[in-house]
Amino acid sequence: MRGIHIVMGAAILGLAAGAQADEIRGTFHFGKTRFTPKDALAFQVDGKEPGKPMTVVVLTDFKIDRPAALAAIDTTNAIIGQIYLQQSGNAAFVTLATEGQCGVSGFFEGFRSVGLGERFTAKTTTSTASRVAGTCATDEPGKMFDDAYDFRLSYDVPVTAIPPPTALPAGGGEPGAAYLTLVAAIQAADFRTASRHLPADQVRHPAPTPSEAKDYFHGLALNYPQTAKVTGGLVKGDLARVEVEGVNYEGKKIKGGVAVKKTAGVWQVVDQSYFFVE
């Protein structure tokens, strides 16, 4: 696609003349954690008022996997997940919801996180749908319980347009149907069907023998609903999150979300999180 050298050269000249270099500077300190940002990703999310998006700037001391972040249902959680997956790295999330103020949250290696509030001083020099530049800083050191903190974060970066997910209908469409099929297969001790939709680390190899099946499916049933109803959710490409309500193995009402991914044409569970409801 770039075989015409004269066009390619013109593009390079254009970039040299008109492109604006990204700038990421500053330090972040909370308790025993100190880091200097090396990468940043800015994007917009729905603000408190309809039609007024809020800019988020995440600054990290590791290289952000941008394709994964852009493909995810929830970009913020996807970046936090990168810390958890690699078991290292630190990130500061700066939210610009109110003029002159910024909110800051930190996510650190070792599965630590903290929300510091939304009343820090922001000095914004550029704020458009395509670029954001400015600083977010503490006016003086602060303290949360036993942890002292202070930061000064400076950024001049493009705002990345992230495709939004699409709402799933009641019932959850294909992803929801696949999850309900899995729940029914676990209750029926149907290994062939269940193994298609389970996470790879929950699939027994080789398949459980008849004498092993009872214990195997009992273990699965402790972590999946006994009965379930999918009320909706979101889908984006081969990723989906379905909202589920149901009853667990003890007969207690539960509600939560399930992340699923389509692999080789089959929707499989990635993870799930439930909580009890009255």
ABEGO torsion letter per residue (X at the ends): XAABAAAAAAAAAAAAAABBBBBBBEBBBBEABBBBBABBBBBBBBBABBGBBBBBBBBBABBBBAAAAAABABAAAAAAAAAAAAGBEBBBBBBBABBGBBBBBBBBBGGBBBBAEAABBBBBABBBAABBBEBBBBABBBBBEABBBBBBBBBBBBBBBBBBBBBBBBGGEAAAAAAAAAAAAAAAGBAAAAAAABBAAABBOBBBBAAAAAAAAAAAAAABBABBBBAEEBBBEABBBBBBBBBBAAGBBBBEBBBBBBBGGBBBBABBBBBBBX
